[in-house]
Each structure stands twice: as structure tokens, then as C-alpha cells.
């Protein structure tokens, strides 16, 4: 009779502690939890963990205990799944550890729709780790997790991986996030060079003072690193169209990379007559090396260099020859 009385007291104490979150009630919850486990009442143990304050019982240790338990006699569900289902059915939101531990077997079983359902009901705690786990199975769903977790770098990485490049800038503007654009460009250029070209133009747009928002040099080096010469050329033609004296080194690089890789494109750039501040002696030498003798003649200033180039007059257009002689002074004619 006394034992029954003690048991009733425990039940009453547990219910009061659960309802009113009484201070100093940790021992009551621990006792109820352990008693439920000992009697194979796994759902009861889960409820005790649910009602306990903070992370007293809802922690990795409790999860490991449930994972190590054998199924109750006659039961078909694993104890750990009873733990999770009891929490979810009561409307509880799983904490970060619980969310990860539940998501792993569910994703492995291919039941991504369950994950989506729990996310929509806000029953999983959003975290970087959960997003990383889900990304292996459903990148688009992982993107939602990263957004909810407030992980902007992971969101941008997800947009890149799902080819949603047009959403990167709006996302950054909406969240007032200032990313490392060169890092992002490095990611994009490896999977979609055309999108990288569009992104490069966007991030090097000039501010009201005429300065590019992202250094042109940094963007150029990324294109060169991945041997994207065509994209680098298109980018520089747009970025340098102002023909500014302080960007002479970039004009020089534009000609150099094309003279080395695709001289016919370099010739086309000369024909555009867009740039006047490049290192003319340096580029003249490169032109001579690849057989663009007319362009070498246009850019050399030393008479001896010009004489040497004109030994290839058969490869120099009549217009360039006339232009060259027109700029000579009488003393140079005599030479």
C-alpha cells in the first residue's frame, strides 16, 4: 500500500513538474525517464525527455541510449524511431542534434518528402549541418534550409550549384550581405563560364566615382587561372571601354593574352581602335613575334625597330605603310 502511495506521489510530482516547469525538478524527470526505459515504455521515456527542461534529456546521450536499445517485445519499430515519432506527433520541434539524427536514416531511405513535410511544419531546427546533409540528396531543399538558418555563404554556394546565378545578386541585396565576389566568381567559372562572364560584368560595374566595385585585376586572374581566354577578353573589352590612362596595364594585358593565345583576336581588337594607353613598345615586340608586322610597325617608336619590321613589307597593309611614313619627320626619312 505504501509502495503504491509512493508511486502515486511520483506520478503527481512528475505531472506537476511537467506542467509548471518547476525549478529543481531535474531529478523527477530523470527518474521518470529511467523508469520508463526500464519497463520498455519507450514512448513514455520520450515524453519525459520532451517535458524535461532545456537539454536535460534531449541530448546526444539520450539519443545514443535509444539507438542502443533492442526493440520492445512484439514491436516492429526501432526504439530511436519511437523517440522521434513521439516528439513529432506531439507537435514538438526537434533540436539541432535530434534533427540531424532523424534526417540521416530518413534521407538514406530516400524519404525526402518526410523531411520536406517536417520543415514545412517547422519541426526541424535549421542549421548549416542539416543543410549540408540534405544537400547530398536534394540541393534545392538544402537551399531552403541554409536560408532559414541564416547561412548566406551556403545560400550563395547553393545558388551556384543549382545554376540559379540570376538570384545571387537579389539575395545579397535583400539580406544586405556583402559576399566575397571573387570567391563566388571562382566557383561559378568552373561550372558555367557564360554565367561567370555575366557575373564579372555585374560585380565590376563602376560606382559614381568611376571606380569598379570589384577589382578588375582579381576578376581577370580568375579567368586566366582557368584558361578562359575568350571570357577574359570579352570581360576586359567591356570593363576597359572607358580607355582610362590609369588602366593602361590592363589594356596591355588584354593585348598580351590574346597575342599569346589567339593573335587573330588581338588583330580584331586593334581594328576596334578602343585603346590608346597600353605599353606600345611591349606590345609591338609581341606583335612582331607572332607575325603581326603591321601592328608592330604602328607601335614601335624606334626607327631601327621599324626598319627591321619593314623587311616584312609583304605582310604589312598599304594603309599602315602610308600611315607610318606620314608620321615620320624629315630627319627620320633621311635615316
N, C-alpha and C positions, 0 to 999 in steps of 0.2 A: 504494500500500500504506500509505504514511504517512497519506494523507488518510483512508483507511478507519479507520486506527487512531485518528486524531483524532476522527472521528465517533463511534466506539465509546466513546471516553472521555467525550464529551459526553452520550451516552445514559446511560452508567453514572452520571455525575455528576448528571444530571437525576433519575434514579430514586432515587439516594441522598438527594438534596435533598428530593424529594417525600415519601419515606418517613419521614425522620428530622427534617424541618423544620430543616435545618442553618442556623446563622447565617451571614450574609454570602453567601447563595446567590441573592440577588435577580437578579444578572446571568445566572445559569444559567437561571432561569425566563424572563427577558426574551428571551434568545437562543432558547430552545426555542419560545416563543410566536411570535416573529417568523419563525423558520424554518418553522413550521407554516403560518402565514398565507401566506408566500411560495410555498409548494408547494400552496396551495389545500386544505390539510388543516385545514379549519375545526373539525372535531371535536377534532383534536389540539391546536389552539390553545386551544379551550375547556377541555380537560383541563389544559393548562399554567396557564391562568388559575385554574382550580379549585384546583390543588395549590399555587399560589404563596401565600406568607404574606400574611395580612391583606388589605388593599385594594391590594396592589401592582399587580395586573392586573384585579381585579374592581371596576371603577370606571366612571365615565361615559365616560372616554376610550376604554376598550376597547369599550364598547357602541357608541359613535359610529363606531369603526373598523369593527365588524361591520356596522353599518347602511349604511355607505358601500360595502361590498364587493359586487361583482357575484356572481351565483350561479356556483358551480363548473361547469365543462363537464359537461353531462348531468344536472345536479342540478335538482330541482324545488323544493327548499326554500330559502328565503332564508337567507343566512349568519347573520343575527341569530337566526333561529329554531333553527338548528343549535346555536348557542351556548347558548341557553336549554335546549333539549331534552337536550343533552349533560349539562348540570349537573343537570337534574331526574332524568334516568334514572340518574344515579349516586347519587341519594338526597340530593344537596346541598340546603341551604336557601338560596334566593336572598336577597341582602341587600336593603336598602330600595330602593336605586336600581334594581336588577335587577327587583325585584317590581313596581315601578311601570312600568318599560319593557315588561315582558311583559304586564302586565294591560291596558294601553291597547289594543293591537291585538286581544287576545282578547275584551275586552268589546265593542269596536266590531263584531267579527264575530258578536256575540250568543252567544258560548260561555261563558256564566256558569257552566255546570256544571263546566267545567275549573277555573275559579277556586275553586269550592267544593271540588273534589277536592284541589287543591294546599293549600288552607287546612286541610282535614281531615288531610292528611299532614304538616302543619307545614313546608311547603316554601316558603312566602312569609313575609317579615318583616312583621309587623303594624305599621302606622303610621297617624297621622292622615291623611296624604296618600293612602294606599291606600284608607282608608275613604271619604274624600271622593270619590275616583274611582269606587269601586264604588257609592256611594250614588246616582249618576246612573242606574244600571241596575237595582240591586237593594237598596233601602233596608234590608231585613231582614238581608241578608248583611253590609251595611256596619255594621250594629249589632253584629254579632259581632266584626268587625274592631276597632271602637272599644273594645269591652270588652276584647279581648285586648291592645290597645295601651295600655290604662290611660288612656283619654281620657274622664273622667267627663262633662265638659260636652257632648262629642259624643254620648255614650251617651244622655244625657237628651234632647238635641235629636232623636236618632233615635227615641226612645220617643214623643216628641211627634208626629213626622212619620208614625209608623206607628200612631198612635191607641192606643198602649199606656200610657195615662195611669195605670192602676192599678199599673203596675210601677215608676213613678218613685220613690215613697217606699221600697218594699222594696229597690230598688237602692241608694239613698242610705244606708239603714240597714246593708245588707250590707257596703258598701265604706267605711262611716264617713265618707262625703263630705258636706260641708255646702255645698250649692249656693246660688246667689243665687235665692231662691224668687220674688222679684218679676220677675226676668228670665225665669224659666220660665213664670210666670203670663202674662206679656206675650205669650209665644209661643203658649201654649195658647188664650188667649181669642180669638185671631184665627182659629183653625181649629175650635174646639169650645167654644162658650160654656158649655154644660152641664158639661163636664168641668172648665172653668175655675172654675165655681161650687163644684164638689166639692173641687177643689184649694185654693181660697181658704179654705174652712171648715177643711180639714186643716191648712194652714200657719199659721192664726191660732188654733189650739187653745191654750188657756191653760196655763201652767206651774203648778206647785204654789203659786206666789205670786200667781196670778191674772193674770199678765201674758201678753198674746198673744205667741206665738213669733215672729211676723212682724207688723210694724206694720199695724194696720187701715187707717190713712190711706193707706199705699202701695198696698194692695190696692184700696181704693176708687177711687183716682185712675186705676188701670189700667182698671177697668170704665167709669169716666166717659169716659176718653180714647177708648174705642171705642164710646161711646154705648150701652153695655149697661146701661140703667137698670133693667130687670127683674132682671137678675142682681145688680146692685149693691144693689137693695132687699132681695132675698132674703138676700144675704150679711150686710147690716147687721142685719136682723131677728134673725138667728142670733147674730152676733158681739156685739150690744149687749144681749142679753136679760137680762143681769145688772143693767141700769138703774143703772150706776155714775156717781156725780157727776163723776168725772174724765173721763168720756167724753161730757160734755154737748155739746161741739162736734160730735161725730159724730152724736148724736141730732138736732141742729139741721140738719146736712147731709142726714140721711135725710129729714126733712120737706121741706127746701128742694128737693131734686132732684125729688121727686115732685109738689110743688105747682107746679113749673115745667113738668114734662113730662106728668104724669098725675094731676090733682087727685083723681080718684075713688079712686086707690090711697092717696093721702095721707089721704083720709077714712076708708078702711078701717083704716089704721094708727092713727088717732085712736081708732077704735072698740075696738081691741085694748087700749088703756089700759096699754101696756107701759112707756112712757117719761114721766119727770117732770122731767128736768133740762135739757131743751132751752131755748134762748133764746125765752121765751114772747112777748115784745114783737115780736121779729123775725118769728117765725112767725105771730103774729096779723096783722101787716101783710100778709104773703104770702097768708094765708087770705082777707083782705078783698079783695085784688087779684084773686083768682080766683073770688070769689063764694061762698066757704065762710064765710058770715057767722056761723053758729052757732059754728064753731071759733074765729073771730076774737073773738067775744064771750067765749068761755071763757078766752081767753089774754091779752086786753088787761087792764091794771090801771088805766089812766087813765079816769076817768069820762067825759070828753069823747069819747074814742075809742069807748067803749061806746055812748054816746048816738048817735053817728053811725052805728054799725053797726046799731043797733036800728031805724033808719029803714027797714031791710030786714027787718022782723019777719016778713013773709010767707014769707021763706026760712029762718027760724030755727025749729027744732022747739020745741014746747011744753015739753018736758023741759029743754032748755037754758035757756029763758027762766026757768023756775021755779028752776033751779039758780043762775042769775045773781042773781036778786033775793034768794035765800036767803043769799047771801054778803055782801050789802050791809049796812053799818052804818046807824044812823038818820040820821047827817049826810049820807050819800050818797043816801039816799032823798029828803031834802029838796031836794038839788040836782037 
